[in-house]
Amino acid sequence: MNKPLCVFCQLPLDGSDEHIIPQSLNGRLHSKEIICHNCNSNIFGQKVDPIAKQLFNPLMLILGWDNANGVKAEDNKGDEYSINKKLEALPIRPSQELVKKGSARILNVEGDPKNAIKMFGKEAKKIIAEGKVLKDLKVTEFSGDSTLKTKWEIKGSDELNLLLNKIAIEFYSYHKFDSTSILSLSRKIISLENNIGNVKLCNQQNEVRDFDENEVSHLIVLKGNKQSGKLYCYIELFNLICAVVTLTDEYEGDDIDNFYHQDAISGERFTNPVNLKMSLPEILAYNFDENDFHYQTNYLFERIRSRELSKVLATELPKIYEDVKARVEKGEVDKSNLEATYIDESAKLLAQLTVFDFPYILTDQPDEENDDYNWIHSNFRESIVDQTIHEYSDLIGKRIQIGKDIFVITDFLKQPRIVKINKKLVTLFVVLRSEGTSATRYLKIKDLIDGLIAGGN
């Protein structure tokens, strides 16, 4: 009996274990009867598979995956930070500013303590060498609000097309279908040919497939039709990259309708049938916008936050129930009121979570009726943010104390924020300038107002 062959190079298989959806993305479907070690590790492992992690690394970092890499970000001043696996933002390099104030010079260095102090010592030596006297040294840790921005580009590429083709071919081979119909394409993929032109990105606003409420998944749908001659794969990675790969237009085998569907985070395999709302010709005619991943990106993060809320409730609701039961046993709650008390306490928890910890996760009221809710997070509708700035314009020039330092309010900062699909708000900050060091800080407008009220100003 002939030994099975690698679907790509047609040499005998050698036991190489291949994950059809890359293992770096938590793909769980794998087989030792698809690809040889050389194709797996030396070709695809070096030239194609890395695009998967590269493309989704920011998402993997947010999900807390061990194989994620840190990312670079910058604040409103343009200073660069590195965000590590613990989602801690660390300055890449300290920033320093020398301010003249009368005959004195004020040296301000900001950054992580170790490197900032090192830079301060270096710069201070230069000043002392000029004959100046070091009069005062102050180290301050400030925990005010600021914003960091990181760039996440999602776009098609030759490497992504090769990866999607590889997934489609391997899924076809996994089911042990006759490889003759895909042999020509397999050779092109192992040769790493560019511009094959058989990949169509799609489903940017759920035109091809709808997602369940908490769905974050990987999906492969393989369809073959002898009458039309079409053999194709529909693939989703994190429901964000959605694409059709046409394997051949000359398919002559039996009709095929196979799928693999897994939770991208937990790895759980789903068995319910998957419905595609568009036919292959409709998908191939899809008007894909290379620059518009915003809808699916925001929708994905909504579903991730919904999962996080569900996880918190699954942990906390049983605790509430046990607490109410304990109060019944102590005679603090009448036994007949156990259920009503549990419902009341659960509703309070849900209200707390959805207002403060998971804002905008529930169905919103019309924007105009939501302004009080927005205020809790210093958010404003775009149409009223300038009016709000005008109303608080008398804050400019006001001096406030934070810790031992005195800051002057110098300006407002508008930070656009997408809180739900196609729902944009603006988070409003005040810009603070230290009188002592000239350092710039940012504070949400509500936090400032609350602080002024508490301080009686």
N, C-alpha and C positions, 0 to 999 in steps of 0.2 A: 504493500500500500504506500503510495507516494506521501511524503511528508508535507503538511500544509505549508503554503507559501505566504510570504509577506505581501500584503495587499498593495504595497507601493513599489518595492524593488523586485518582487517575484522570486526572491531567494528564500530558502527554507527558514521557517520560524525557529527561534532559539530560546523561547521561554521568556522573552521580554514582556513585562507586565505594563500594559498601556491603559491610562485613564482617558476615556473618549472625550469627556469634558475635562480640561486640565485639572490636575490634583491641586494646583495652586489656587484654584477657584472653588475648592471643596467638591469637585466632581467625584461621584462615587461609583459610576458605572465603569468597570474595567475588565480586561481580558488579556490572556497570554496567547490568544490565537488570532491576532490581527497584524502585528507589526514586529519586525526584527529589531534587535538591539541597536544596530548601526543607524537605521532610519529613525528610531525612537530617540536615542540619546545624542548621537553625533550630528544628525541633520536637523530634525524638528526641535529637539531639545535645546539646540544652540541658536537656531535661526528663526523659529516660528513661535514656539510655546511662550517665550518671554513676553510677547506682546500682551498676553492675557493678564499677567500680573501688572505689567506696566500701565495698561489701560485702566484697570480697576483698583490700583493700589490705594488711592484716597478713600474709596468706599471700604476696602478691607481694613484700613486704619481705623475708620470710624466704627466698624463692627468689632474691633478689638482682636483681629486675627494675629496670631504669632508670626506669620510669615509676611506681614505688611512691613513696608519700609517707612521711615519718617518722611515728612514732606516739608517744603519750604513755604513760608507765609510772610506777609509784611503787614505792618500796622499803618495807621493813617498818615504817619510821617514818612513812610517808605523804608523804615528800619526793618531788617530781615530777621525772621525767627525760624527755628527748626521745631516742628511739632513731632514729638516722639511717640512711641507705642502706647504710652500712658496718657496721651493727648495733652502732655505738658508742653507749653510754648516756651522755648529757651532762645534768648537772643543769640544769633549766629556770631555777632561781634558787638562789643560795646560801642555806643556812640558818645562823642564828647563835644562839648560846646564851651567856648571861652567868651565870657561876657564882661565888658568894661562897665564899672559903676563908680563914677567919680575917679578917684585915684586908685581904687581897688579893682582887682580882677577876680571874677568868680568862675571857677572851673567846675563844670557839671559833667559827670560821667554817668551814663545809664547802661545797665546790662546785668547779666548774672553776677553775683557778688565776687566770685573769684577773679574773673577776667576784668570786671569793672575796676576793682581795686588795683589790679596790676596796671591797667591803662592809666588810672589816676596817678599812681606813683611815678610812672614814666613821664607824664605830662607835667606833673608838679615839679619834678627835677629840672625841667627846662625853665620853668618860671623862677625857681629858686636860683638857678644859675645866672639869671638876669639881675640878681640882687634883691629880689622880692622876698618878703617874710611871710611864711605860712601862719595866718592868724587863726583860722578856725577850720575844723574838719568835721563834717557831718555825714553819716550814713543813714539813709532813710529807706525803709521798705514800704512801697505804696501798693495798695490793693484795689485801687479804683477801677472803674469799668473802662474798657477799651475794646477795640475790634481788630481782629486779624482777618486777612483775606488770603486765600490760596487759590491758585489757578488750576482748574481741572478741565483739561481738554478731552472731549470725546469726539472722535471723528474716524471716518473710514480710512483705510490704508491698504497697501499691497500686503503687508504682514498680516493684518486682520483678515483679509480675504483668503489668504493661505490657511490661516487657522480655522476659519469657518469651513473651508473645503475639506480640510483634514478631519474635522469633527464629522462632517456628513459622510465622507467615504468610510471612515472607521465604524460609524453606526450601521451603515449598509453591510459592511463586512462582518460586523458582530453577529448579524442574523444569518450569516453563512449563505447569502444569496450569491448567485453566479457573478463572478467578478468581471466577466467578459465585457459587460456593458459599461463599466466604469474604468476599464484598463487604460484607455487613452488619457482620461482626466487624472488618474492616479500618477501616471508618468510625468505629467505637467507639474503636479503639486510637489512630487519628490525632487523635481528639477528646480523648484522654487521660481517658476515662471511668474512674471508680473503681467498685469493687464489681461487676465484670462476672460474677464467680463461676464462671469456667470453668477455673481453675487449681487443681490438687490437688498439694500437696507430698507426697513419699512417700520410700520406700526408706531409712528411717532406720537400719535394721539389715540391709540387703541382702535384703529380702524380694522386691523387684522384680528386682534384678539383682546378680550377683556380680562382683567386680573381680579382675583378674589380680594376681599378686604385687606387681609394681612399677608398677601402673597409676595414672597421674594424668592424667585425660583430660577432654575435652569430647565430648558425644555428643548427636546429634539422631536420633530414630527417627520417621519419618512413616508412619502407617498409615491407610488408608481402605478401607471395606468398603461396597459398594453395597447388600448385602442388609440390613445392620443400620442403614445410614445414618450410621455413625459415621466421623468424620474427626478424628484426633487426633495430637498430637506428644508423645513422651516426650523430655525434655531433661535433661541433666546438665551442670553447670558445675563443673569440678574434682572431679567425682563427689561433691560436697558438697551443692549445691543440686540436688535431683532432683525433677522435677515432670512431671505430665501436663497438657497444654493441649488442651481440647476445642474444635476449630475449628468444628464444626457437628454437629448430630444429624440433618441432612437431606441427607446426601451422596448424590449420584446418579451419580457418575462411575465409572470403572473402578477395580478394586481397586488399592490402593497399598501398597507395602512398601519404602520407601527409607530409607537411613540415611547419616549422616556421622559419622565417629569419628576424632578426632585426639588425639595426645599434647599435653596442655595446655602442657607445658614446651618440648619440642623442636619442636612443630608437625608432627611426622611423621603422615601419614594412615594409618589402619588400614583394611584391606579385608575382614577376616574378619567374617562375619555376627554380629550381636548378638542374644543371646537374652534376652527378657523372661520372667520366671517367672510373672508375673501377667497376667491378662486385663484389659481396660479396666474392666469392671464391678468387678472385685476391687480395682483401683487406686483407683477412684472411691469405694469403700467403705473405703479405708485409714484407719486411726485414727492421724492425724498428731499428734504432740506438739510444740507450738510451742517448748517449752523444752528439748527433748532433741536437740541436735545433737552431744552429747559423743561418742557412739559413732563416727559418721562422721568427726568432726574428728580424734579420736585415731587412727583407722584410716588416715586420709589421711596424717597425719604419720609413721605407721609405714612406709607405702609410700614416702614421700619419703626417709626415712632409709635404707630398703632400697636405693633407687636410688643414694644417695650412697655406700653401702658398695660396691655393684657398680662404681661409677665408680672408687673407690679401688683395688679389686682389679684392675680392667682396666688401671690404670696401673702398679701395683706388681708384679703377678705376672710380667709380661714382664721387668721389671728383675731379679727374683729368678732367673729362668731364665737370663738373660744372665750374671749373676754366677756362677751354678753352672757354666755352660759355660766361663767364664774360669778358674775354679778347676780345672776338668778339664784345660784346656790347660796350666796351670802345674804340673800333677801333684799338686795338693793334694787332688783328689777323683778316685777311680778312675772311668774312663769307664763301667764297668758299673754304677756307683752314681749316675749322673747323674739318672735319673728318680726314684729313691728319695730322693736328697738334695733335689731340687726339691720333691717332695711334702712332705717333712719341714719344709723352710723355709717353704713356703706355709702349712702348718698352723699354724706358730708365728705367722706374720703374722695369720692369721684369728683365732687365739685372742687375740692382743694387741688387735686391732681390736674384736672383739665383747665383750671384757671391759671395756676402758677407753674406747674412742672411740665405740662404738655399743652401749652396754649395752642388754640386754633385747630385742635385735633378733631373736635366735634363739628357738626354742621353749623355754620355761622348764621347769625341774623344778617339782614342787609347791612352793608357797611355803615350807613348813616346811623343805625341803631346800635352800633358796636363800639362807639367811641370811648365810652367809659371802660370797657373791657380792654381796648387797645392801650389806654392810658396806663394801665397796670404795668405794661412792658415798655412804656415810653414810645409807643408806636402811633403813627398818625396816617390817615388817608393822604395820598399825594395832593389831593385838592385842597386840604386845609393846613398842610404843614407850614407853608409860608405865613399864613394868618397866625398860626400858633407862635412862630418865631417873633412876629411883630408884637404879639401880646406880651411876650416875655422879654422884649428888647431892653427894658429897664434893668435887667440883670447884668448887662454888659458893663464892665468896670467895677462890679461889686467884688469886695474882698471877703474871702471865706477862709476859715482855718481848718486844715485837715491834718490831724496829728499835731506836730509842732511847727508845721510850715504854713505860711500864708500864701494863698493863691488868688489870682485875679481872673475873673471870667472875661475872656477876650472875644469869644465868638461862639457860633453854633455849628455843629457838624450834622449833616443829613446822611444817614446810611441806608440806602435802599435795601429792602428785605422782602423776599417772597415767602409768605407764610402758608399758603395753600396754592393748589394749581390755579394759575392765572389770577392770583390775588396778591397784589403788591401793596406793601406799606412802607413807611419811612420811619426808621428808628432815629430819634433826635437826641443828640448829645450836646453838652456844653463843653467848650474848650477852656481849660484852666492853665494859667501860666504862673509858675512859682516865682514869688518876689525874691526869694533867696537864691535860687539856682537857675532860674529861667527854664526849668523843665516843663514840658507840656504834658498835660493829662486830659483824660476824657471821662465825663460822668454823665450817665443817663439823666435826662431832664427831670423825671419823676424822683429819682434818688436825690437829686439836688434839692428839689422843692420839699421833699419829706424832711431832709436834713435841716433846711432853713426853718421849717415849721417847728421841728423838735427843738431847735436851738433858740426859738423865739425871735428870729430875724424876719 
